[in-house]
Amino acid sequence: MYETLRYGSLDAGGLDQAVQQLMEGLEDPLLRCHQHWLLAFDSRPDVLAVSIWKRYAELLMVLVMLRRPEVDTAFAKAAALLDNNQAWDNALSVHAQLPGIRAFPFWNKADFPWLLKLEERYEDIKAELMQIWNVAGFRAEFVSKELPEKVDDWQEMTLLTTTTKDGKSKQIWNTMTCEKLAPITCSLLQSRPELDPNNLRLPKPINDAVKSLNKSRQDVTRFKGTMGFELRWPTLMVKFYMLRPGAVLRPHFGSHGRLAAHLGIVVPQDCCSLRVGSETREWKEGEVMVFDDSYVHEAKHVGSEPRVVLGIFFLHPDLQRPSPR
C-alpha cells in the first residue's frame, strides 16, 4: 500500500480510506510487540516487514508527499515510540540511519580530503566521462524503475558495486571500463578503504543491541525469523549518473551505514536541485556534495540539457575504526 500511494497508482478518491488503514495497522498490538529498532536493519524480508519503526518512516514519507493532514499525528506517534532512538527533528527530516552514529542531511566536504582530490582532477574525470558517454553510453535497466516518472530519465554507468553473501562482502569493479575508458577516475578510488565493505565495524552500542535482541527473541511468535539478527550491509558503489531534462526522482530512502558524494561533471546552470530531509541544494560543476542518503531525498531537473554526476557511496565514517582521513 505504501508503494501504491507513493507512485500515484491509487485513485485520489480512495486516499482517505488507504491512509486510515495504514494508520490503524500500526496500532496492531502484535506489531508493537516487535518494535525494536534493529528490525529495520535486518537483511531478511520477513523481519523487515514487522519493523514498526520502519513502517512509520515509510508512512511519514508518503504523508509528506501527499500533503496529508495526518502527518502531524503520525509524526507525534512515531516520535513517542518507546524504541525510537533516531530523534527525528520533524516529518521532513525522517531518516533510516543506524542509531548512535551521526546523521545530518548534508556534510561538510572538507571533512573528507580524499574527495577534495577528485575536485582537483575534475577536468581529467570529465574527459573520461565524455569518452564513456560517447563510446558506451548510459543504461537505465539497473537503476530503480519506480523512482523516475519516466524510466529513461535516470541512467547510469557503473564503475564499482559491492555484494554481500553469508556475511562476506566483495568489491566488483568494472574492469574493462576502468582500464579502457576511465583509468584516472578508477585509480583515484580503487584503493580507498571507505569503498571496501569489509572495513565496516559496528560500534559497541549496536553490537550490544544485536546480542540483546537475539537473546530476547527466544519466544515463539507468529513472526518467523526474528531470532539471529542479520545486518543488511550497506551497498557501496561508484557510478556516473545521468538525469534527463524534466526528470523527477520521487522521494525515497537510501541505505543505512553509508554516505553519498556527488561530483558535478556536467551541470547546466540552474538546472537541478536535490532535497535531503528539509534541506535543498544544487549541484555545481567541479564541486563535491556530500549527503546522507538514508534521509528521505528527491531530485528535480528543470533545465534543458542532461545533468551528469560521479556518485560515490562509501562507508559512514562512524562505522570505520579508525576513521580514514
N, C-alpha and C positions, 0 to 999 in steps of 0.2 A: 504493500500500500504506500510506503514511503516513496518508492520509485514512481508509482503511478502519479502521485502528487507532484514530485519533482519534475518529471518530464512532460507534464501537461497533458497526459492521456486520459484524465478523468474529466467528465463533463462538469462544467462550473456549477451546475445545479446540484451536484452531489457532494460538493466540498464540505458543507456543514456536517453532513452525516459522517463523512470519512474522517474528518478531524475529530469529531466526537468519539468515534470508535477507537481511534488511536489514543486519545486521552484516557478513555475508560480502560483500555487494555493495559495501560501502565499502572493501573490500580490493582491488578491481579495479585492477590496475596502470595501465590506460589512464585510469581516472578520476583516479587520484592524479597522473598527469602533468599534469592540468589543475586544480590545486587553488588557483590564485591567488585571493585573497580578493575581488578585484574582480568575478569572475564572478558572485558572489551579488548584485550590484547592477546587472547588465545588464538592459536592457529587453526583450531578445529571449529568448523561452521556451526555445529550443534551447540557448542558452548557459547560462541559469539552471539547466537540468537537469543540467549537468555540474559544478556547483559542489559539491565535496566538503565545503567549509566549511558551506554552506547545508544540505546533507543531514544533516550531523552535528547541526546545530542542530535540525532537524526531528525527528531520531531521539531526541535528548535530551528534547525536549518530550513526545514520545509515551511514552518510557520512564518519565518522571516521572509522567505522568498515570496510567499503568497500574501504577505502583509496582513496576516490574520490577527484579530484582536486577542485571541487566546495566547499569544506569545508571552505576555506578562505573567499570566497564570502558570504556564508551563515552565517558564524560567524560575519562578519562585519555588515550584515544586522540585525542580532539578537541583537548585541551589541548596535545598533543605534535605536532600538525600543524606542518610547517615554516613554513607561511604563515598561521598563525592569530594575528593581531595584536590580537584582541579581549580577551585575558586575562580570560576569564570567571572569576568567583570560585568558582562551584560550579554544579552541574547545574540548580539552581533559578534561577540568575541569567543564563541564556543570553539573549543579545540579538542583534539583527541591525542594530546601528548601524554607520555608517561608521567604520572605524578612524581614529585620530588626532583625533577630536573627543570631547568629554566625554560620558560615558554613566553616568547614575545612574537608578535606578528612579523616585525622586521628587525633584523640585527644590524649592527654596525660592521660594515665590511672591513674596517681597519682591524677588527679582531681576528682576521683570517689573512695573514700576509701572503700565504700561498695562492690565494685567489687574486690578490693585487698583482701578482706576476702575470696573470692572464691578461690583465689590462695593459701591461707593458708590451705584451706580444699581440695586442689586438689586431694590428694590420696583417700579421702573418696568419692568425686564426681566420680572419675574414677572407684572405686569399684562398685558404684551404676550403672554407665553406663554399665559396663561389665555384671552386672546382668540383666539389661534391654535388652542388646544385646542378651544374651543367652535365656532369657525367652520370651520376647515379640517381639524382633527384630525391624526393621525399616520399614517404609512404604513410597511408592513413590506416592500414589494417591493424597496426599494433597499438595504437592509442585507443582510449575508451571511446566507443562509438556513441555512447549516450550523452557525453558531456557537451560536444558541439551541436548546435542546432542542425548543421549540415555536416555529414560525415567527413567530407574532404576539406572542411575548414581548418582542421588541425592535423598536421602531418609531422613526421619525424624521420630522422636518420640516426640510428643507434651506433654509438662507439663502445659503450660498456653497459652490461647489465649483470646482476648477480642472482644466484639461485641458492636455495637452502633446502636440503633434504636430510632427514634423520639427524638433525642437529648440526650438519656440516654444510658450510657455505663455500661458494667459489665464485670467482670473477670470470666473466665471459667477455673478452674483448673482441671486437670486430676486426680481426687481424688484417684482412685484405684491405679494408678501408683505411685502417691506421697506417699500413705500410705504403699503400699506393696513393692515397688522397689526402690524408691528414696526419702526417708523421710528426709535425711540430705540436699540434694540439694534443695528440695522444702522449707524446713524450713528456709533456708538461704535467700529465695527470697519472700516468701508469704506475708511478712509484709512491703515490700518495697514500699514507696509512688510513686517511679518512674514507677512502673508497674501498677498503678491504673489510668486509663484514666480519671476518674472524678477529678483528680488533675490538669488537663490541664487548664492553664489560659492564654488567649491571651493577649499579650502586648497591651497597649493603641493605638499605631500607627495602628495595624492590626484591632482592634475594630473600630477605626475611619474610616479606609478604607472600612470596611464592610458597615458601615452606609452610607458613601458617595456613594458607588457603588449602593446600593439599592435605594437611592434617585434619582440617575441619570438614573435608568432603568425604569422610568415611561412611556417612549415612547413605542409604539407598533412596534415591528420589526418582521422580518421573523424568528428570533431566539427565540423560545419559552423558557420560564422558566429562563430568565436571571435575573428576579427580585427575591427577597427573598433569598439571598445568604445562602447556607448551607455548612458549612465547612466539608470537608471529614476528619473525625477524624483519627489520626494515629493508626494503629493496633499494639498493644503491645503483645509481645509473649515471651515464653521461650521454647526452643526446643533443642533436640540433633539432629545435622545434620551429616549425613554420606555421604562422597564423595568417589566414587569408583575410582580406578586407571584408568588413561586415560580420566577422565571426564573433560569436558569443560562446564562452565556455561557462556552462551552468555552475552554480555553487557546488562545491564538493570538498570532502576531506582527503588529504593525502595520507601518507604513512607516518606512524609514530617513530621515534628513535632516530630521526634524521633531520637535516636542514636542507634547503634548496638554495642554489645560487644560479642566477641567470646573468650571463654576459651578453649585453646587447650587441648584435652583429649587424643586422640590417633593421633599422628602426626609423621609419618615416616620422617627421616631426608631428607632434600632437596626434599620433595615430591610436595609441593603445593605453589601456590602464589595467592595473592589477589591484584588486581589493583583497586584502588578507585581514580577517577579523573585521575591525571597524576602520582600518586604515587603507587608503588608496594611494598608489604611486604609479609613476610612468617609467617605462624603460628608456634608457639613453644609450646611444651607440658608444661602444668602447668602455662602458662602465658596468660594474658588477652590482647586482642587487641580491641581498641575502634575506631569505624569509623562512618561516616555519610553515611548511605546507600541511601540517596536521591541523592548522586552523581552517575553518571554512573559507575558501577563497574562490574567486571567479575572475575572468578576464574578458575584456571587450576591445574590439578593433573597429574604430570608426573612420579609419583612413582609406586610402585608395590603392595602396601598394602593400605587398606582403611584409610581415614582420618576422625576423628570424633571430633566435637567441641560442646560445650554448647553455643547456641546462645541466647542472651538476647536482646530484642528490647524494649527500655524504653524511657520515655518522655524526649524530649530535655530539658536541664537544664534552658534554657531561657524561657520555657513555663510553669515553675513552680514558684509559689510565696509562700514562699521564696524557693530558690533552696536548695534541701536537700544536706546534706554532708554525 
